[in-house]
Amino acid sequence: MTTYLITEIDWHDAAKATKYREIFGPALEKYGGKTLCAGAPVPIEGDWKLSRVVVLEFPTMDALRAWYGSSEYAPVLQLRKEGATTKMVAVEGPTH
């Protein structure tokens, strides 16, 4: 079942953010993931104070977990952990 990873990310190190974006794609694509959106959110309702939201799509929850724990993603993950504050949640999409 299609799975979405929703991330709130607040970069505090611009150099790490730049490097992260350069090496992020290949690790993501190897596990069938793709970026659906990434940018500053526009609050519509409620008291949201987010600086950047990223939504990724994976073919399955297993693919997401394999990507997150992979050796390809490990250096990317390290950059994010060192350069940003992040919250993440995964949710399975509707069946069609």
C-alpha positions as CSV (number, residue, x, y, z in Angstrom):
1,M,0.0,0.0,0.0
2,T,1.3,3.4,-0.9
3,T,2.9,5.1,2.1
4,Y,3.6,8.8,2.7
5,L,6.3,10.2,4.9
6,I,5.5,13.7,6.2
7,T,8.4,15.7,7.6
8,E,8.5,19.0,9.3
9,I,12.1,20.2,9.0
10,D,13.8,23.4,10.3
11,W,17.4,23.7,9.0
12,H,19.8,25.6,11.2
13,D,22.9,24.8,9.1
14,A,22.6,26.1,5.5
15,A,25.7,24.3,4.3
16,K,24.4,20.9,5.5
17,A,21.0,21.6,4.0
18,T,22.7,22.2,0.6
19,K,24.8,19.1,0.8
20,Y,21.7,17.1,1.9
21,R,19.7,18.2,-1.1
22,E,22.6,17.2,-3.4
23,I,22.8,13.6,-2.2
24,F,19.2,12.9,-1.1
25,G,17.7,11.9,-4.5
26,P,19.7,8.8,-5.4
27,A,19.2,7.2,-2.0
28,L,15.4,7.9,-2.2
29,E,14.9,6.7,-5.7
30,K,16.7,3.4,-5.1
31,Y,13.9,2.4,-2.7
32,G,11.1,3.6,-5.0
33,G,10.6,6.9,-3.1
34,K,9.7,10.2,-4.7
35,T,9.3,13.7,-3.4
36,L,5.7,15.0,-3.8
37,C,6.3,18.4,-2.3
38,A,8.8,20.3,-0.3
39,G,8.6,23.9,0.8
40,A,7.1,26.5,3.1
41,P,3.6,25.6,4.1
42,V,0.7,28.0,3.9
43,P,-1.5,27.7,7.0
44,I,-5.2,27.5,6.2
45,E,-6.6,26.7,9.6
46,G,-5.2,26.5,13.1
47,D,-2.0,27.8,14.7
48,W,0.7,26.1,12.5
49,K,4.2,27.5,12.8
50,L,6.2,25.3,10.4
51,S,9.2,26.5,8.4
52,R,9.4,23.7,5.8
53,V,7.3,20.6,5.1
54,V,8.4,17.6,2.9
55,V,6.0,14.9,1.7
56,L,7.6,11.7,0.3
57,E,5.8,8.8,-1.3
58,F,6.9,5.1,-1.2
59,P,5.3,2.1,-2.8
60,T,5.0,0.4,0.7
61,M,5.7,0.9,4.4
62,D,8.4,-1.8,4.0
63,A,10.1,0.2,1.2
64,L,10.1,3.3,3.4
65,R,11.6,1.4,6.4
66,A,14.2,-0.2,4.1
67,W,15.2,3.3,2.8
68,Y,15.3,4.8,6.2
69,G,17.6,2.1,7.6
70,S,19.7,1.7,4.4
71,S,23.5,2.3,4.1
72,E,22.7,4.7,1.1
73,Y,20.6,6.9,3.3
74,A,22.8,6.8,6.4
75,P,25.1,9.7,5.4
76,V,22.1,11.8,4.3
77,L,20.4,11.1,7.6
78,Q,23.5,12.1,9.5
79,L,23.6,15.5,7.7
80,R,19.9,16.1,8.5
81,K,20.4,15.2,12.2
82,E,23.4,17.5,12.5
83,G,21.9,20.4,10.5
84,A,18.2,20.4,11.3
85,T,15.4,19.8,13.8
86,T,12.9,17.4,12.4
87,K,9.6,15.6,13.1
88,M,8.4,12.8,10.9
89,V,5.3,10.7,10.6
90,A,4.4,7.9,8.1
91,V,0.9,7.1,7.0
92,E,-0.4,4.5,4.6
93,G,-2.5,5.9,1.7
94,P,-6.0,4.9,0.6
95,T,-6.5,1.7,-1.3
96,H,-7.8,2.2,-4.8
